[in-house]
Amino acid sequence: MFAEKHFVEQQSSIHKRVHTGERPFGCDVCGKRFRQNSTLNMHRKIHKGETSCICHVCGKACRERGSLSRHLRVHTGEKPFSCSMCNKSFKEKGKLTTHMKIQAGKQPDQRETI
């Protein structure tokens, strides 16, 4: 239980940075700043030449081709996951799942709402 609570609090803290604009982690090579240390570590791979999945629009590095495909929706606006009840569309399958639970009157999981 403690581990789950800590995880939720940690994710909430990271999410708050979206709204505050805080980017406490900086790249020592190019100076680009990030909300999460894990994102900085992924970015560093660009400078080391360790990743082949790089966004051609903004330069974001992804470990896997599927992650890059999901990221590209930020730029394209594509929302391939649609609700069968109201036709609202989402960029991510998890967001649709949360929406469907709310539509069905169920409480979504805590981690899905972050």
LOMIRO-861992 format. One record per atom (N, C-alpha, C, O): x, y, z; residue in one letter. Coordinates in steps of 0.001 Angstrom, whole numbers, padded with zeros to 6 digits, always signed. Example, Ala and Ser with C-alpha at 12.3 -4.5 7.8 and 13.67 -1.06 7.14 Angstrom:
+013190-005690+007800a +012300-004500+007800a +013200-003300+007800a +014236-003319+008465a +012850-002250+007080s +013670-001060+007140s +012900+000030+007870s +013409+001138+008039s 
# end
This chain:
+000827-001186+000000m +000000+000000+000000m +000874+001254+000000m +000601+002197-000743m +001931+001272+000833f +002808+002437+000889f +003448+002700-000469f +003525+003846-000914f +003909+001631-001128a +004559+001789-002433a +003595+002385-003451a +003981+003253-004234a +002339+001925-003449e +001342+002467-004374e +001089+003941-004093e +001020+004747-005021e +000949+004299-002823k +000700+005691-002451k +001881+006562-002867k +001696+007651-003410k +003093+006080-002610h +004290+006831-002986h +004332+007036-004497h +004660+008127-004963h +004002+005992-005268f +004008+006088-006724f +003016+007143-007200f +003347+007962-008058f +001808+007130-006653v +000781+008097-007043v +001227+009512-006694v +001066+010427-007503v +001785+009703-005502e +002261+011027-005097e +003400+011502-006001e +003460+012676-006365e +004293+010592-006356q +005415+010942-007223q +004902+011356-008604q +005350+012359-009160q +003966+010587-009155q +003410+010920-010464q +002660+012245-010419q +002718+013024-011370q +001960+012503-009327s +001244+013767-009162s +002227+014933-009143s +001980+015972-009754s +003326+014756-008447s +004351+015795-008367s +004928+016087-009748s +005127+017247-010110s +005192+015048-010506i +005716+015214-011863i +004674+015905-012740i +005009+016799-013516i +003415+015492-012619h +002349+016082-013433h +002179+017571-013134h +001899+018352-014043h +002341+017964-011898k +002203+019382-011530k +003185+020246-012308k +002910+021416-012571k +004318+019679-012674r +005314+020432-013435r +004792+020836-014814r +005271+021807-015400r +003810+020093-015333v +003191+020476-016602v +002570+021858-016458v +002669+022689-017361v +001930+022097-015316h +001224+023355-015083h +002145+024479-014601h +001912+025646-014914h +003179+024136-013847t +004082+025167-013316t +005190+025529-014298t +005806+026590-014194t +005436+024628-015256g +006521+024865-016208g +007892+024511-015660g +008906+024735-016321g +007925+023962-014456e +009200+023601-013826e +009888+022496-014621e +009272+021485-014962e +011151+022697-014908r +011976+021711-015610r +013325+021649-014889r +014294+022279-015313r +013377+020885-013801p +014566+020903-012946p +015769+020121-013464p +016852+020215-012886p +015607+019357-014532f +016700+018510-015010f +017226+019047-016339f +016483+019139-017316f +018513+019402-016369g +019100+020001-017562g +020186+019149-018189g +020958+018483-017499g +020227+019186-019515c +021258+018469-020270c +022567+019247-020188c +022600+020445-020470c +023641+018567-019804d +024939+019226-019675d +025613+019449-021031d +026634+020131-021109d +025046+018875-022100v +025622+019051-023430v +024993+020240-024157v +025706+021102-024671v +023653+020287-024200c +022979+021323-024987c +022135+022290-024159c +021665+023302-024679c +021939+021988-022873g +021185+022887-022008g +019681+022693-022007g +018982+023353-021237g +019158+021806-022849k +017717+021562-022869k +017274+021052-021500k +017993+020288-020857k +016079+021479-021051r +015610+021146-019704r +014387+020243-019771r +013619+020277-020732r +014223+019416-018705f +013174+018404-018675f +012484+018347-017322f +013059+018729-016303f +011243+017866-017322r +010462+017711-016090r +010906+016500-015287r +010832+016500-014059r +011371+015462-015987q +011727+014210-015320q +013172+013838-015629q +013661+014067-016735q +013838+013271-014655n +015199+012802-014853n +015242+011692-015900n +016190+011612-016682n +014218+010836-015917s +014193+009742-016894s +014135+010280-018323s +014715+009687-019232s +013438+011399-018526t +013367+012007-019853t +014723+012598-020236t +015142+012502-021389t +015399+013202-019277l +016752+013714-019521l +017684+012572-019915l +018469+012702-020855l +017596+011460-019200n +018457+010316-019517n +018200+009802-020926n +019135+009421-021631n +016930+009791-021340m +016595+009375-022701m +017183+010380-023702m +017745+009988-024725m +017051+011661-023402h +017574+012716-024278h +019088+012581-024466h +019598+012778-025568h +019790+012251-023407r +021253+012122-023481r +021678+011097-024526r +022771+011189-025084r +020824+010132-024788k +021149+009104-025782k +021276+009700-027182k +021976+009147-028030k +020602+010825-027429i +020736+011492-028726i +022193+011905-028924i +022775+011678-029985i +022769+012510-027895h +024146+012990-027987h +025138+011834-028100h +026206+011984-028693h +024787+010689-027534k +025668+009520-027584k +025430+008691-028841k +026197+007773-029130k +024366+009007-029599g +024040+008245-030800g +023472+006876-030494g +023604+005956-031301g +022836+006723-029330e +022339+005417-028895e +020878+005154-029236e +020355+004100-028876e +020208+006065-029911t +018802+005841-030210t +018518+006138-031670t +019105+007051-032251t +017631+005380-032253s +017266+005607-033648s +015835+006112-033772s +015382+006415-034876s +015122+006206-032663c +013726+006649-032677c +013667+008102-032219c +013440+008382-031042c +013870+009012-033148i +013894+010436-032831i +012810+011142-033629i +012676+010935-034835i +012039+011976-032944c +010967+012735-033581c +011573+013746-034555c +012434+014541-034180c +011117+013709-035801h +011636+014628-036811h +011095+016050-036635h +011600+016984-037258h +010070+016219-035789v +009479+017539-035570v +010191+018286-034441v +010587+019439-034612v +010355+017625-033277c +010896+018329-032104c +012188+017732-031557c +012801+018314-030662c +012611+016589-032077g +013857+015990-031626g +013750+015081-030420g +014765+014586-029931g +012535+014850-029928k +012372+013963-028774k +012840+012555-029140k +012548+012052-030224k +013569+011930-028216a +014059+010572-028423a +013160+009583-027708a +012719+009830-026586a +012890+008467-028356c +012079+007399-027772c +012848+006091-027872c +013616+005876-028809c +012631+005230-026900r +013312+003928-026901r +012762+003005-027976r +013503+002233-028584r +011458+003091-028205e +010799+002147-029106e +010019+002888-030182e +009567+004014-029975e +009868+002245-031327r +009140+002832-032443r +007684+003128-032068r +007123+004130-032510r +007068+002257-031253g +005683+002475-030825g +005542+003723-029974g +004552+004446-030085g +006525+003979-029129s +006509+005192-028307s +006620+006430-029183s +005962+007438-028926s +007440+006357-030206l +007572+007481-031129l +006265+007707-031882l +005855+008849-032088l +005612+006624-032293s +004320+006752-032984s +003295+007445-032101s +002554+008311-032567s +003250+007066-030821r +002327+007723-029885r +002696+009193-029711r +001821+010058-029684r +003986+009470-029593h +004435+010852-029424h +004054+011715-030626h +003656+012867-030451h +004167+011187-031822l +003877+011972-033025l +002448+012506-033043l +002164+013493-033721l +001552+011864-032306r +000167+012350-032234r +000082+013732-031591r -000878+014467-031823r +001075+014083-030791v +001135+015429-030211v +001195+016454-031346v +000560+017506-031275v +001949+016143-032374h +002143+017068-033490h +001037+016967-034542h +000645+017974-035132h +000538+015759-034775t -000464+015575-035835t -001883+015839-035359t -002762+016165-036156t -002106+015696-034042g -003460+015854-033510g -004319+014616-033707g -005506+014629-033382g -003736+013545-034234e -004484+012309-034463e -005023+011756-033148e -004318+011720-032140e -006280+011328-033174k -006930+010722-032009k -007617+009434-032473k -008811+009437-032772k -006863+008340-032532p -007392+007108-033122p -008304+006273-032227p -008853+005272-032688p -008484+006651-030964f -009286+005856-030039f -010587+006592-029741f -010583+007638-029093f -011706+006032-030222s -013008+006698-030094s -013942+005948-029164s -013968+004717-029143s -014712+006713-028392c -015724+006161-027500c -016932+005733-028326c -017443+006507-029136c -017380+004514-028122s -018542+004009-028861s -019850+004594-028338s -020888+004475-028989s -019803+005227-027164m -021019+005798-026581m -021245+007248-027015m -022383+007653-027253m -020169+008030-027118c -020349+009457-027420c -019476+009950-028571c -019538+011125-028933c -018672+009076-029143n -017780+009402-030265n -016641+010365-029926n -015967+010860-030829n -016420+010636-028644k -015267+011448-028258k -014005+010645-028559k -013967+009434-028340k -012977+011321-029060s -011746+010633-029461s -010576+011006-028560s -010540+012080-027958s -009620+010079-028488f -008458+010237-027618f -007186+009835-028350f -007211+008997-029251f -006073+010445-027949k -004770+010117-028527k -004212+008822-027961k -003446+008125-028627k -004600+008495-026715e -004052+007321-026040e -005161+006360-025639e -006242+006778-025224e -004880+005071-025767k -005858+004044-025410k -006232+004120-023932k -007395+003923-023581k -005267+004401-023068g -005531+004496-021630g -006506+005606-021284g -007308+005465-020361g -006443+006707-022018k -007382+007816-021786k -008795+007399-022175k -009760+007761-021501k -008917+006642-023257l -010231+006120-023655l -010759+005160-022596l -011940+005211-022252l -009908+004292-022079t -010321+003337-021047t -010855+004063-019820t -011898+003690-019283t -010148+005094-019374t -010607+005890-018230t -011945+006545-018541t -012855+006518-017712t -012073+007129-019718h -013314+007780-020143h -014480+006791-020145h -015572+007112-019676h -014245+005596-020671m -015302+004574-020750m -015759+004162-019350m -016949+003946-019124m -014825+004055-018419k -015194+003709-017041k -016068+004799-016434k -017048+004506-015749k -015717+006040-016681i -016521+007151-016165i -017904+007138-016808i -018906+007347-016125i -017964+006897-018101q -019246+006834-018811q -020129+005717-018257q -021352+005847-018205q -019496+004626-017847a -020236+003475-017317a -020566+003641-015836a -021190+002768-015232a -020146+004764-015253g -020439+005024-013845g -019503+004336-012883g -019806+004215-011696g -018361+003880-013383k -017372+003226-012525k -016284+004221-012158k -016019+005174-012891k -015664+003987-011023q -014554+004827-010580q -013286+004368-011297q -012904+003204-011174q -012624+005257-012045p -011373+004841-012688p -010284+004615-011653p -010340+005163-010552p -009293+003805-012007d -008157+003569-011117d -007446+004883-010855d -007395+005748-011729d -006901+005039-009665q -006195+006260-009276q -005080+006590-010259q -004920+007745-010653q -004314+005590-010655r -003166+005852-011519r -003581+006245-012928r -002785+006840-013654r -004809+005927-013335e -005263+006284-014670e -005643+007748-014780e -005678+008292-015884e -005927+008398-013663t -006399+009776-013714t -005274+010792-013662t -005518+011993-013772t -004060+010331-013496i -002924+011256-013390i -002503+011683-014774i -001562+012464-014919i 
# end
